[in-house]
Amino acid sequence: MFELEWIHEKIRRGEYYFSKHGDQERQNDNLTVAEVEEALLKGRIIEQYENTGRGESCLVVGFTETGKPIHIVCGMRGDWLVVITVYIPQPPKFKAPYERGEK
């Protein structure tokens, strides 16, 4: 299980990296690295995922100073935080930043 303080510590220390997919998704939604860091530092964990073959992960939702919602799926590789994917939540997958939509 991920703890929010561990995520915050990794961001503050710069002990994290974006997966290739995560960085591509960040760019697709025109999100800056600073916005993702801000969302992780101010966010909260809304879902925890068990090990599905690639290790445990969690979904963090956070907001930028301008109020832009960001979802970040985080994992762990060794002692490092990995940003697996990042995106702006929107319908139909999400009704609101904290609420899933239709499957």
C-alpha positions in Angstrom: 0.0 0.0 0.0 1.2 3.4 -0.9 1.4 6.2 1.6 1.0 9.8 0.6 3.9 11.0 2.7 6.3 8.6 0.8 5.1 10.0 -2.5 5.6 13.6 -1.2 9.1 12.8 0.0 10.1 11.2 -3.4 8.8 14.3 -5.3 10.6 16.7 -2.9 13.9 14.8 -3.2 13.6 14.3 -7.0 13.6 10.5 -6.6 11.0 9.8 -9.3 10.8 9.4 -13.0 8.1 9.2 -15.7 7.7 6.0 -17.6 7.8 6.4 -21.4 4.1 6.0 -21.5 3.5 8.4 -18.6 5.6 11.1 -20.2 3.8 10.7 -23.5 0.4 10.9 -21.8 1.6 14.0 -19.9 2.5 15.7 -23.2 -0.7 14.6 -24.9 -2.7 16.5 -22.2 -0.3 19.5 -22.4 0.7 19.0 -18.8 4.1 20.3 -17.5 6.3 18.4 -15.2 5.8 21.2 -12.6 2.0 20.7 -12.8 2.3 17.0 -12.2 4.6 17.6 -9.2 2.2 20.2 -7.8 -0.7 17.8 -8.2 1.2 15.0 -6.4 2.3 17.3 -3.6 -1.2 18.6 -3.0 -3.2 15.4 -4.0 -4.6 12.5 -2.3 -4.7 8.7 -3.0 -8.2 7.7 -4.3 -7.5 4.1 -5.4 -4.9 1.4 -4.5 -4.1 -1.4 -7.0 -2.7 -4.8 -6.0 0.2 -6.3 -7.8 -1.1 -7.2 -11.2 2.3 -8.4 -12.6 4.0 -5.0 -12.6 3.9 -4.3 -8.9 1.5 -2.3 -6.7 0.3 1.1 -7.8 -2.1 3.8 -6.8 -4.2 6.6 -8.3 -3.5 10.1 -7.0 -5.8 13.0 -7.8 -4.5 16.5 -7.4 -5.1 20.0 -8.6 -2.8 22.8 -10.0 -2.9 26.3 -8.7 -5.3 27.1 -11.5 -7.7 24.3 -10.4 -6.8 21.9 -13.2 -7.5 18.3 -12.0 -4.8 15.7 -12.7 -4.8 12.0 -12.2 -1.5 10.3 -11.7 -1.0 6.5 -11.5 2.2 5.9 -9.4 4.2 2.8 -8.9 7.5 1.9 -7.3 10.7 0.6 -8.8 13.3 -0.1 -6.2 13.4 3.1 -4.0 12.1 5.3 -6.8 8.6 6.6 -7.5 7.4 5.9 -11.1 4.8 8.0 -12.8 3.1 5.2 -14.8 0.5 7.4 -16.5 -0.9 10.9 -16.0 -4.0 12.5 -17.5 -6.8 14.9 -17.0 -9.9 13.0 -15.8 -12.9 13.4 -18.0 -16.1 11.7 -19.1 -17.0 9.0 -19.7 -14.4 7.3 -17.5 -14.8 10.0 -14.7 -17.9 12.0 -13.8 -15.7 14.2 -11.6 -12.1 14.1 -10.4 -13.0 11.8 -7.5 -15.8 9.8 -9.1 -15.7 7.1 -11.7 -18.2 7.2 -14.6 -19.7 4.5 -16.7 -17.5 1.5 -17.5 
